[in-house]
Amino acid sequence: MDVLTISLMLAAGLLHASWHSLVKSGQNQITVLAGMGTVAGLWAVAALPFVPFPAAEIWPVLLLSVGLHIAYKLCLAGAYTRGDFGQAFPLARGMVPLFATVIAFIGLDQLPSINQCVGIVMVSSGLLLLSLEKIHGLAQWPLLLTAAAAGAAVAFYSTVDAYGTRLMGSWLGFTAWLIVLDSFAFLLLSRILRGPVLWSEFSTARWRVVVSGILGLLSFCVFLRALSRNPVGAVTTIRETSVLFAMAIGVILHREPLSSRRISGAFLILSALVVITL
């Protein structure tokens, strides 16, 4: 993986953590997720005339990916209602690199290098160290389950999207069609779940919706570009450095404590990035 791709993925990690923070601090996570998706979808619609129309064999991949993205958003909203930002976000991302590497090996025959394997394990360990410090008793099981389900959904859609970009031969074309389909499918589902009040909630949270939509769109475009050219496990691992930015945002904006365990987890993640780069 080249230095430019790593730099872009680190920038995408900052964008990723930023829009997650906006979603977490909103009054209703499903509303913000639906709104940001609509903003991203409108931008993606503008790109459709300039990208190829998906061939017949692309549509099953797109529809599968849309289903996985919707499942991820629902699980993410559930996790954010049950834990603070510095806990729920790392939990949701903690097992993604391991899941994605195994799935990519089985589904795409992608075998990571020794350095990448070591880095993936280090990142996953660091993420779990960051997130498990407040897990005590049966009361936290709903948080663990929703976060784990969100992580599994990310791992699956990362592999499906990597396959889709390669199959279509245009990462931008696949990205544009995926964002459009996903955004408006989740908007329809959110309208069913929230009812007519959804539109007034959009108006109330309009600045949060617009900013998170732009940040999410930029982050996801960089992510899919990297997926189209690099091993899934390595790309998802570097993307999970977004947890470092999330930890800083949690401390500065959400007034969450900075414990020694969180610092140790951050050190593991930074070390893993060096290992993967080498």
C-alpha positions in Angstrom: 0.0 0.0 0.0 1.5 3.3 -1.1 2.0 6.4 1.1 -0.6 8.4 -0.7 -3.3 5.8 -0.1 -2.4 5.6 3.6 -2.5 9.4 3.9 -5.9 9.5 2.2 -7.2 6.8 4.5 -6.0 8.7 7.6 -7.8 11.8 6.3 -10.9 9.6 5.7 -10.6 8.3 9.3 -10.8 11.9 10.6 -13.9 12.5 8.5 -15.4 9.2 9.5 -15.0 9.9 13.3 -16.3 13.5 12.8 -19.6 12.4 11.2 -20.0 9.6 13.8 -19.7 12.3 16.5 -22.4 14.3 14.9 -24.7 11.3 14.7 -24.0 10.3 18.3 -24.8 13.8 19.6 -28.0 14.1 17.7 -31.4 13.7 19.5 -32.3 10.7 17.3 -29.6 8.7 15.5 -31.8 7.2 12.9 -33.0 10.7 11.8 -29.5 12.0 11.5 -28.3 8.9 9.6 -31.3 9.2 7.2 -30.7 12.9 6.7 -26.9 12.6 6.1 -27.6 9.8 3.7 -30.1 12.0 1.8 -27.5 14.8 1.5 -24.9 12.3 0.2 -27.4 10.7 -2.1 -28.3 14.1 -3.7 -24.6 14.7 -4.5 -24.3 11.2 -5.8 -27.3 11.6 -8.1 -25.4 14.5 -9.8 -22.6 12.1 -10.7 -24.8 9.4 -12.3 -24.8 11.0 -15.8 -21.0 10.8 -15.8 -20.6 7.1 -14.7 -21.5 3.9 -16.5 -24.9 2.2 -15.9 -24.4 -1.0 -13.9 -24.5 -4.2 -16.0 -27.0 -7.0 -15.0 -24.4 -8.9 -13.0 -23.6 -5.7 -10.9 -27.2 -5.3 -9.5 -27.2 -8.3 -7.1 -23.9 -7.0 -5.6 -25.4 -3.5 -5.2 -28.6 -4.8 -3.6 -26.7 -7.0 -1.2 -24.4 -4.1 -0.3 -27.4 -1.8 0.3 -29.0 -4.4 2.7 -25.7 -4.6 4.6 -25.3 -0.8 4.8 -28.9 -0.5 6.2 -28.3 -3.2 8.7 -25.1 -1.4 9.8 -26.9 1.9 10.3 -29.7 0.3 12.4 -27.1 -1.5 14.6 -25.0 1.6 14.9 -28.0 3.7 16.1 -28.8 1.0 18.6 -25.3 1.0 19.9 -25.2 4.8 20.3 -28.4 4.8 22.4 -26.7 2.4 24.8 -23.1 3.7 25.2 -21.1 6.8 25.2 -19.2 7.8 22.0 -15.7 6.8 23.2 -17.1 3.3 24.1 -19.7 2.5 21.4 -17.6 3.7 18.4 -14.6 1.5 19.2 -16.8 -1.5 20.0 -18.6 -1.1 16.6 -15.2 -0.9 14.8 -13.2 -3.3 17.0 -13.5 -6.6 15.1 -14.0 -5.1 11.6 -10.4 -5.7 10.4 -10.3 -9.3 11.6 -13.8 -10.0 10.2 -12.9 -8.3 6.9 -9.6 -10.1 6.5 -11.2 -13.5 7.0 -14.1 -12.8 4.7 -11.9 -11.3 2.0 -9.7 -14.4 2.1 -12.6 -16.7 1.8 -14.6 -14.7 -0.7 -12.0 -12.8 -2.8 -8.9 -15.1 -2.2 -7.0 -12.1 -0.8 -4.1 -13.2 1.5 -2.6 -10.4 3.5 1.1 -10.2 4.1 2.7 -11.0 7.5 3.1 -7.3 8.3 -0.6 -6.7 7.5 -1.7 -9.7 9.6 0.3 -8.5 12.6 -1.0 -5.0 12.1 -4.6 -6.2 11.8 -4.4 -8.1 15.1 -2.7 -5.1 16.8 -5.4 -2.7 15.7 -8.2 -5.0 16.7 -6.6 -5.5 20.2 -6.2 -1.8 20.6 -9.8 -1.1 19.6 -11.1 -3.6 22.0 -8.8 -2.3 24.8 -10.3 1.2 24.2 -13.9 0.0 24.3 -14.1 -2.7 27.0 -13.0 -0.7 30.0 -16.6 0.1 30.9 -18.2 -3.2 30.2 -19.5 -4.7 33.4 -22.4 -7.1 34.0 -25.3 -8.2 32.0 -26.7 -4.7 31.5 -24.0 -4.0 28.9 -24.9 -7.0 26.7 -27.3 -5.1 24.5 -24.5 -2.6 23.7 -22.0 -5.5 23.0 -24.4 -7.3 20.7 -25.5 -4.2 18.7 -21.9 -3.0 18.3 -20.7 -6.5 17.3 -23.5 -6.7 14.7 -22.5 -3.3 13.4 -18.9 -4.4 13.1 -19.9 -7.6 11.3 -22.0 -5.7 8.8 -19.1 -3.3 8.1 -16.8 -6.3 7.4 -19.3 -7.9 5.1 -20.1 -4.8 3.1 -16.4 -3.9 2.8 -15.8 -7.2 1.1 -18.9 -7.0 -1.1 -18.0 -3.4 -2.1 -14.4 -4.4 -2.9 -15.8 -7.1 -5.2 -18.3 -4.8 -6.7 -15.8 -2.1 -7.6 -13.6 -4.7 -9.3 -16.5 -6.3 -11.1 -17.9 -3.0 -12.4 -14.4 -1.8 -13.4 -15.2 1.7 -12.1 -14.9 2.5 -8.4 -16.6 5.9 -8.9 -19.5 4.3 -10.8 -20.1 1.7 -8.2 -19.8 4.2 -5.4 -22.2 6.6 -7.0 -24.9 4.0 -7.6 -24.4 2.4 -4.2 -24.8 5.8 -2.4 -27.9 6.7 -4.3 -29.6 3.3 -3.7 -28.5 3.1 -0.1 -29.5 6.6 0.8 -33.0 6.6 -0.5 -33.7 3.0 0.7 -32.7 4.0 4.2 -34.7 7.3 3.9 -37.8 5.2 3.0 -37.2 2.9 6.0 -36.7 5.8 8.3 -40.0 7.4 7.2 -41.7 4.1 8.0 -40.0 3.9 11.4 -40.3 7.6 12.5 -43.5 8.6 10.7 -44.3 12.1 9.5 -42.3 13.6 12.3 -39.2 12.7 10.3 -39.5 15.8 8.1 -39.7 18.2 11.1 -36.7 16.4 12.7 -34.7 17.0 9.5 -35.5 20.7 9.8 -34.5 20.9 13.4 -31.2 19.1 12.8 -30.5 20.5 9.4 -27.0 21.8 10.0 -26.0 18.5 11.6 -27.5 16.6 8.7 -25.8 18.7 6.0 -22.3 18.6 7.6 -22.4 14.9 8.4 -23.7 14.1 4.9 -20.8 15.9 3.3 -18.2 14.4 5.7 -19.7 10.9 5.2 -19.7 11.2 1.4 -16.0 12.3 1.2 -15.0 9.6 3.7 -16.8 6.8 1.9 -15.5 7.8 -1.6 -11.9 7.6 -0.4 -12.7 4.3 1.3 -14.1 2.7 -1.8 -11.3 4.0 -4.0 -8.8 2.4 -1.7 -10.8 -0.9 -1.6 -10.8 -1.0 -5.4 -6.9 -1.1 -5.4 -5.7 -2.7 -2.2 -6.4 -5.8 0.1 -9.6 -5.4 2.1 -8.0 -6.3 5.4 -5.3 -3.7 5.2 -7.7 -0.9 4.0 -10.2 -1.6 6.8 -7.4 -1.7 9.3 -6.1 1.8 8.4 -9.6 3.1 8.3 -10.1 2.0 11.9 -7.5 4.5 13.0 -10.6 6.8 13.0 -11.0 5.5 16.6 -8.0 7.6 17.5 -9.7 10.7 16.2 -12.9 9.6 17.9 -11.1 9.3 21.2 -9.8 12.9 20.9 -13.3 14.1 19.9 -14.8 12.2 22.9 -12.4 13.9 25.3 -12.5 17.4 23.8 -16.2 17.7 22.8 -18.0 15.1 24.8 -16.0 15.6 28.0 -15.2 11.8 28.3 -12.4 10.7 30.5 -8.9 9.8 29.1 -7.8 6.7 31.0 -4.6 4.8 30.9 -6.3 1.9 29.1 -7.5 4.2 26.3 -4.0 5.6 25.9 -2.6 2.1 25.7 -5.2 1.2 23.1 -4.2 4.3 21.1 -0.5 3.3 21.2 -1.3 -0.2 19.9 -3.2 1.3 17.0 -0.5 3.7 16.1 2.1 0.9 16.3 0.0 -1.2 14.0 -0.1 1.6 11.4 3.7 1.6 11.4 3.8 -2.1 11.0 1.4 -2.1 8.1 3.2 0.8 6.4 6.5 -1.1 6.6 
